[in-house]
Amino acid sequence: MTSRDKGILEIIRSERVPYWDPERLFLVLGLLLTGRISMGKAAELLGIRIDELWLMLRRLGVEYEVVDEEEAEEEIEAYKRLFKSSS
């Protein structure tokens, strides 16, 4: 591991991240923000719901607005399930 890698790990560990494994979170966020995975896949990899991922992104100050057709359908289904379970 290079000193640069160690420095990055120190930054990740020092951030107050609302997730139990910050290294995994930042890896998944990197894939998401570069368009390599969808929002649904990112949530799946993190073991959380899409709405929880949205909240986490907001808490971290990360702006993510790119929504493709698959993500839009996933979000609609997630909201349907959420509202159905709350009524």
mmCIF file of the C-alpha atoms, coordinates in Angstrom:
data_MODEL
# 
_entry.id   MODEL 
# 
loop_
_atom_site.group_PDB 
_atom_site.id 
_atom_site.type_symbol 
_atom_site.label_atom_id 
_atom_site.label_alt_id 
_atom_site.label_comp_id 
_atom_site.label_asym_id 
_atom_site.label_entity_id 
_atom_site.label_seq_id 
_atom_site.pdbx_PDB_ins_code 
_atom_site.Cartn_x 
_atom_site.Cartn_y 
_atom_site.Cartn_z 
_atom_site.occupancy 
_atom_site.B_iso_or_equiv 
_atom_site.pdbx_formal_charge 
_atom_site.auth_seq_id 
_atom_site.auth_comp_id 
_atom_site.auth_asym_id 
_atom_site.auth_atom_id 
_atom_site.pdbx_PDB_model_num 
ATOM 1  C CA . MET A 1 1  ? 0.000   0.000  0.000   1.00 0.00 ? 1  MET A CA 1 
ATOM 2  C CA . THR A 1 2  ? 1.402   3.370  -1.015  1.00 0.00 ? 2  THR A CA 1 
ATOM 3  C CA . SER A 1 3  ? 1.498   6.422  1.212   1.00 0.00 ? 3  SER A CA 1 
ATOM 4  C CA . ARG A 1 4  ? -1.155  7.973  -1.032  1.00 0.00 ? 4  ARG A CA 1 
ATOM 5  C CA . ASP A 1 5  ? -3.432  4.981  -0.405  1.00 0.00 ? 5  ASP A CA 1 
ATOM 6  C CA . LYS A 1 6  ? -2.840  5.269  3.331   1.00 0.00 ? 6  LYS A CA 1 
ATOM 7  C CA . GLY A 1 7  ? -3.691  8.965  3.191   1.00 0.00 ? 7  GLY A CA 1 
ATOM 8  C CA . ILE A 1 8  ? -6.956  8.242  1.388   1.00 0.00 ? 8  ILE A CA 1 
ATOM 9  C CA . LEU A 1 9  ? -7.858  5.571  3.942   1.00 0.00 ? 9  LEU A CA 1 
ATOM 10 C CA . GLU A 1 10 ? -7.152  8.002  6.772   1.00 0.00 ? 10 GLU A CA 1 
ATOM 11 C CA . ILE A 1 11 ? -9.489  10.560 5.223   1.00 0.00 ? 11 ILE A CA 1 
ATOM 12 C CA . ILE A 1 12 ? -12.220 7.942  4.739   1.00 0.00 ? 12 ILE A CA 1 
ATOM 13 C CA . ARG A 1 13 ? -11.909 6.740  8.326   1.00 0.00 ? 13 ARG A CA 1 
ATOM 14 C CA . SER A 1 14 ? -11.927 10.278 9.722   1.00 0.00 ? 14 SER A CA 1 
ATOM 15 C CA . GLU A 1 15 ? -15.148 11.287 7.941   1.00 0.00 ? 15 GLU A CA 1 
ATOM 16 C CA . ARG A 1 16 ? -18.356 10.892 9.888   1.00 0.00 ? 16 ARG A CA 1 
ATOM 17 C CA . VAL A 1 17 ? -20.127 8.573  7.538   1.00 0.00 ? 17 VAL A CA 1 
ATOM 18 C CA . PRO A 1 18 ? -23.553 7.132  8.330   1.00 0.00 ? 18 PRO A CA 1 
ATOM 19 C CA . TYR A 1 19 ? -22.515 3.622  7.254   1.00 0.00 ? 19 TYR A CA 1 
ATOM 20 C CA . TRP A 1 20 ? -20.708 0.849  9.104   1.00 0.00 ? 20 TRP A CA 1 
ATOM 21 C CA . ASP A 1 21 ? -18.050 0.322  6.385   1.00 0.00 ? 21 ASP A CA 1 
ATOM 22 C CA . PRO A 1 22 ? -16.896 3.702  5.024   1.00 0.00 ? 22 PRO A CA 1 
ATOM 23 C CA . GLU A 1 23 ? -14.394 2.141  2.610   1.00 0.00 ? 23 GLU A CA 1 
ATOM 24 C CA . ARG A 1 24 ? -17.128 0.065  0.972   1.00 0.00 ? 24 ARG A CA 1 
ATOM 25 C CA . LEU A 1 25 ? -19.443 3.070  0.907   1.00 0.00 ? 25 LEU A CA 1 
ATOM 26 C CA . PHE A 1 26 ? -16.918 5.269  -0.884  1.00 0.00 ? 26 PHE A CA 1 
ATOM 27 C CA . LEU A 1 27 ? -16.062 2.508  -3.351  1.00 0.00 ? 27 LEU A CA 1 
ATOM 28 C CA . VAL A 1 28 ? -19.752 2.041  -4.214  1.00 0.00 ? 28 VAL A CA 1 
ATOM 29 C CA . LEU A 1 29 ? -20.295 5.816  -4.408  1.00 0.00 ? 29 LEU A CA 1 
ATOM 30 C CA . GLY A 1 30 ? -17.372 6.049  -6.815  1.00 0.00 ? 30 GLY A CA 1 
ATOM 31 C CA . LEU A 1 31 ? -18.980 3.444  -9.055  1.00 0.00 ? 31 LEU A CA 1 
ATOM 32 C CA . LEU A 1 32 ? -22.355 5.177  -8.811  1.00 0.00 ? 32 LEU A CA 1 
ATOM 33 C CA . LEU A 1 33 ? -21.100 8.687  -9.515  1.00 0.00 ? 33 LEU A CA 1 
ATOM 34 C CA . THR A 1 34 ? -19.045 7.558  -12.511 1.00 0.00 ? 34 THR A CA 1 
ATOM 35 C CA . GLY A 1 35 ? -22.109 5.899  -14.008 1.00 0.00 ? 35 GLY A CA 1 
ATOM 36 C CA . ARG A 1 36 ? -20.756 2.359  -13.750 1.00 0.00 ? 36 ARG A CA 1 
ATOM 37 C CA . ILE A 1 37 ? -23.669 1.158  -11.580 1.00 0.00 ? 37 ILE A CA 1 
ATOM 38 C CA . SER A 1 38 ? -27.236 2.306  -11.017 1.00 0.00 ? 38 SER A CA 1 
ATOM 39 C CA . MET A 1 39 ? -28.726 3.728  -7.848  1.00 0.00 ? 39 MET A CA 1 
ATOM 40 C CA . GLY A 1 40 ? -30.552 0.444  -7.316  1.00 0.00 ? 40 GLY A CA 1 
ATOM 41 C CA . LYS A 1 41 ? -27.358 -1.576 -7.682  1.00 0.00 ? 41 LYS A CA 1 
ATOM 42 C CA . ALA A 1 42 ? -25.517 0.774  -5.305  1.00 0.00 ? 42 ALA A CA 1 
ATOM 43 C CA . ALA A 1 43 ? -28.229 0.337  -2.672  1.00 0.00 ? 43 ALA A CA 1 
ATOM 44 C CA . GLU A 1 44 ? -28.113 -3.439 -3.182  1.00 0.00 ? 44 GLU A CA 1 
ATOM 45 C CA . LEU A 1 45 ? -24.319 -3.533 -2.771  1.00 0.00 ? 45 LEU A CA 1 
ATOM 46 C CA . LEU A 1 46 ? -24.615 -1.529 0.438   1.00 0.00 ? 46 LEU A CA 1 
ATOM 47 C CA . GLY A 1 47 ? -27.494 -3.639 1.749   1.00 0.00 ? 47 GLY A CA 1 
ATOM 48 C CA . ILE A 1 48 ? -29.825 -0.675 2.144   1.00 0.00 ? 48 ILE A CA 1 
ATOM 49 C CA . ARG A 1 49 ? -32.995 0.645  0.491   1.00 0.00 ? 49 ARG A CA 1 
ATOM 50 C CA . ILE A 1 50 ? -32.801 3.240  -2.278  1.00 0.00 ? 50 ILE A CA 1 
ATOM 51 C CA . ASP A 1 51 ? -34.487 5.867  -0.120  1.00 0.00 ? 51 ASP A CA 1 
ATOM 52 C CA . GLU A 1 52 ? -31.862 5.281  2.586   1.00 0.00 ? 52 GLU A CA 1 
ATOM 53 C CA . LEU A 1 53 ? -29.134 5.771  -0.005  1.00 0.00 ? 53 LEU A CA 1 
ATOM 54 C CA . TRP A 1 54 ? -30.716 9.054  -1.110  1.00 0.00 ? 54 TRP A CA 1 
ATOM 55 C CA . LEU A 1 55 ? -30.716 10.267 2.495   1.00 0.00 ? 55 LEU A CA 1 
ATOM 56 C CA . MET A 1 56 ? -27.118 9.173  2.962   1.00 0.00 ? 56 MET A CA 1 
ATOM 57 C CA . LEU A 1 57 ? -26.060 11.055 -0.173  1.00 0.00 ? 57 LEU A CA 1 
ATOM 58 C CA . ARG A 1 58 ? -27.826 14.168 1.098   1.00 0.00 ? 58 ARG A CA 1 
ATOM 59 C CA . ARG A 1 59 ? -26.096 13.891 4.515   1.00 0.00 ? 59 ARG A CA 1 
ATOM 60 C CA . LEU A 1 60 ? -22.731 13.566 2.776   1.00 0.00 ? 60 LEU A CA 1 
ATOM 61 C CA . GLY A 1 61 ? -23.478 16.564 0.541   1.00 0.00 ? 61 GLY A CA 1 
ATOM 62 C CA . VAL A 1 62 ? -23.281 14.455 -2.619  1.00 0.00 ? 62 VAL A CA 1 
ATOM 63 C CA . GLU A 1 63 ? -25.430 15.640 -5.507  1.00 0.00 ? 63 GLU A CA 1 
ATOM 64 C CA . TYR A 1 64 ? -26.741 12.863 -7.700  1.00 0.00 ? 64 TYR A CA 1 
ATOM 65 C CA . GLU A 1 65 ? -29.473 13.626 -10.200 1.00 0.00 ? 65 GLU A CA 1 
ATOM 66 C CA . VAL A 1 66 ? -28.877 11.275 -13.091 1.00 0.00 ? 66 VAL A CA 1 
ATOM 67 C CA . VAL A 1 67 ? -31.836 8.928  -13.338 1.00 0.00 ? 67 VAL A CA 1 
ATOM 68 C CA . ASP A 1 68 ? -32.167 6.422  -16.132 1.00 0.00 ? 68 ASP A CA 1 
ATOM 69 C CA . GLU A 1 69 ? -35.280 4.414  -16.975 1.00 0.00 ? 69 GLU A CA 1 
ATOM 70 C CA . GLU A 1 70 ? -34.273 1.431  -14.825 1.00 0.00 ? 70 GLU A CA 1 
ATOM 71 C CA . GLU A 1 71 ? -33.593 3.644  -11.817 1.00 0.00 ? 71 GLU A CA 1 
ATOM 72 C CA . ALA A 1 72 ? -36.854 5.525  -12.277 1.00 0.00 ? 72 ALA A CA 1 
ATOM 73 C CA . GLU A 1 73 ? -38.782 2.242  -12.281 1.00 0.00 ? 73 GLU A CA 1 
ATOM 74 C CA . GLU A 1 74 ? -36.880 1.015  -9.197  1.00 0.00 ? 74 GLU A CA 1 
ATOM 75 C CA . GLU A 1 75 ? -37.617 4.234  -7.353  1.00 0.00 ? 75 GLU A CA 1 
ATOM 76 C CA . ILE A 1 76 ? -41.313 4.132  -8.241  1.00 0.00 ? 76 ILE A CA 1 
ATOM 77 C CA . GLU A 1 77 ? -41.537 0.556  -6.981  1.00 0.00 ? 77 GLU A CA 1 
ATOM 78 C CA . ALA A 1 78 ? -39.652 1.456  -3.789  1.00 0.00 ? 78 ALA A CA 1 
ATOM 79 C CA . TYR A 1 79 ? -42.013 4.347  -3.087  1.00 0.00 ? 79 TYR A CA 1 
ATOM 80 C CA . LYS A 1 80 ? -45.055 2.170  -3.811  1.00 0.00 ? 80 LYS A CA 1 
ATOM 81 C CA . ARG A 1 81 ? -43.810 -0.394 -1.301  1.00 0.00 ? 81 ARG A CA 1 
ATOM 82 C CA . LEU A 1 82 ? -43.009 2.322  1.235   1.00 0.00 ? 82 LEU A CA 1 
ATOM 83 C CA . PHE A 1 83 ? -46.409 3.992  0.977   1.00 0.00 ? 83 PHE A CA 1 
ATOM 84 C CA . LYS A 1 84 ? -48.251 0.673  0.882   1.00 0.00 ? 84 LYS A CA 1 
ATOM 85 C CA . SER A 1 85 ? -46.555 -0.453 4.112   1.00 0.00 ? 85 SER A CA 1 
ATOM 86 C CA . SER A 1 86 ? -47.338 2.864  5.855   1.00 0.00 ? 86 SER A CA 1 
ATOM 87 C CA . SER A 1 87 ? -51.083 2.784  5.138   1.00 0.00 ? 87 SER A CA 1 
# 
